[in-house]
Amino acid sequence: SVKAIVRHKYGSPDVLELQEVETPPLLDDQVMIRVHAASVNPLDWHFLRGTPFVIRMTAGLVRPKRKILGADVAGTVEAVAATVTRIQPGDEVFAAIPTLGTFAEYLCVPRNRVVLKPANVTFEEAATGTAAALTALQGLRDKGHIERGHKVLINGAAGGVGTFAVQIAKSFGAEVT
C-alpha cells in the first residue's frame, strides 16, 4: 500500500485526508511514477468542490468516482510495462494526468503522457504548470492555428494558462497584447 491524499465526498479542503491506498497496478503501455512533486491548480479545486455542477455528470453525481486529486506531477520512474521502451526505471519525468491521481506516493500513467524532465529543472518546477501549459498550447496552436506575425490578445494573462499563453504565443513569433 501507499499513502495518498483522498476525499470521499465533495466539499472544502476539510474533506481531504491522508490515507493508505492500494498500490496502483501497472497496466499495458503504462509507466509507474514515484511522486516527488505535485501541484494544485483550479482543476483540482473544481473537482474537490464538485462545481460547476456539470463536472458531476462525469466525476460522480453524489460522490466523486476518483478519490485522489491532482493533475500535474514530477517524479522518478519506478517501473514500466513491457511495451514501454522510451522511458526507463530511474528516469526523472513529469506529466499531466487528465484522470487525476497525482496526490499519492505512486501513480501509473499512459506512456504517452510522460516526458523526460530536463536536468536543469527541479521536480517542483516541472510539476507546477503542465496542465496550464498544455491548455495554453492547445488553445493557441491546435485551435487558434497561431503563426509568426499573428496578433494575439490574451485577456487575463495573470493566471496559469494566461501566463503560459503569453510565453507560448511569443515563442511562435506572435505579437502579444
N, C-alpha and C positions, 0 to 999 in steps of 0.2 A: 504494500500500500504506500501511498504518497500523501503529502499534505497539499491542501488546496483551500482557497477562499471560495466558499459556496453560499448559495442562498436557496431557500425552499419556497419563497413567496416573493411577490413584487413588493417594493417599498423603498424606504430610505436606506442609507448605508448601514443603519442599525440592524438590518436583516442579514448582513454578511457575517459569516462565521468561519473560523479556521477549523477544518476537519480532516480526518483521514478518509481518503477515497481509494478506489481500486486503481492500480497502475494501468494506464491505458494500453490496450492491445495494439501491437504493431501490425497493421494490415498491408496488403499488397500496395506497392508504389508509395509507401509512407516512410517518413523519417521521424524518429523519436528524438525530441529535443529536451535536454536538461536545462530548465529555465534559469537564466542569470538575471534577466530584467524583463519587466512587462510594464507597459504604460497604460494609463487610464485616459480615455477620451470620451467625447459626447456619445458615441455609440454605446459605450458601457452604461452611461447614465440613463439613456433611454431604455435599454434592456433591463436595467436594475429596477426602474420605476414602472416599466410596462406602459410607457407613454411616448409618443401618442398612441392611443388605444389600438390603432391599426396594427401595431407591432405584434399584439397578442394573437392576431389571426394566424401567424406562423410560429410565434415563440411560445404559445400556450395561453389559452383564453383566461383560465383562472389561476393556474400556477405555471411558472416557467418550465419548459421542457429541458432546457440546458441549465444546469445548476452552477456551472463555472463560467464567469465572465472573462473578458479580456480578448482583444483582437490583435494587439501588437506584441511581439516577443523577440528576444535575442537570447541566444544560449549556445551550448555545445551539443553537437550531435552525439547521442548515446548509442544509437543503433539505427540500421537501415534495413529495409526489406531487400530480399534477394534481387529484385529488379532494379534497384537504385544503384547507379554507378557513378554519377557526377558528384555526389555528396558522400563523405565517408565518416565513420565514427571518429570523434576528436575534432572535426571541423567546427569552427566558430561561424554561426549563421544568424540570420534574422528573417522574420516572416510576418505577413499579415494573414490573420486567420478569420475568414468571414463567419465561420461556425462558432467562434468564440472558444474559450478554454485556456487562455494563457495565464490565468491566475492560479497556477498549480506548479508543483515542482517539476513535473514532466508532462509532455503532451506529444501526441502523434499527429503529423500533418502530411498532406499530399506533397510529394517531392516538388511539384511544380509551383508550390507556394514558398519554397525555401531558397534563400540566396546566401552566398558566402559573405560574411561580414569583412569589410576591409580592415586590415591590421591596425590602421591609424584611427579607427573609430571604436569607442568603448561600447560595451554591451548596453549601457544606459542610453547612450546617444543613438545606437541602432534601433532601440525599441521605442523611441519617442515619437515617431511620426509616420510609420509605414502606411497605416490606413489613410491618414490625411494626405500623404504624398501621392498615394495611388489614386485617391479620389480626384485630386487636382490634375494629375497626369491624364487620367481617363477623360475628364471633362474637357481639357484643352486639346489633347492630341486626338483622342478617339471620337469625341462628339463635336468638338469645335474645329477640328482639322487645322490647327494653328500652323502657320508658316512664317518664315522670315519676312519682316516688313509689315505683318498684320498689326493693327492697333487693338489693344485689349483693355477693357475696363474690368478691374477686379474690385467689385463692390464688397466691402467688409473684409479687407485684407489683413485683419488683425487676428483672426483665428488660425487654427492649424491648417485647414485647407487653403484659406486665403494666403497665408504666408508662403506655403509651398507653391501656390499658383503664380505668385509674383516671380519667384525664382525660376520656375519651370518655363513660364512664358518668356522671360528674358533669355534663358538658355536656348530657346528656339529662335531667338532673334526678333522677338516682337517688341513693339513699343508699348509699355505698360503704364496705365493711368490708374 
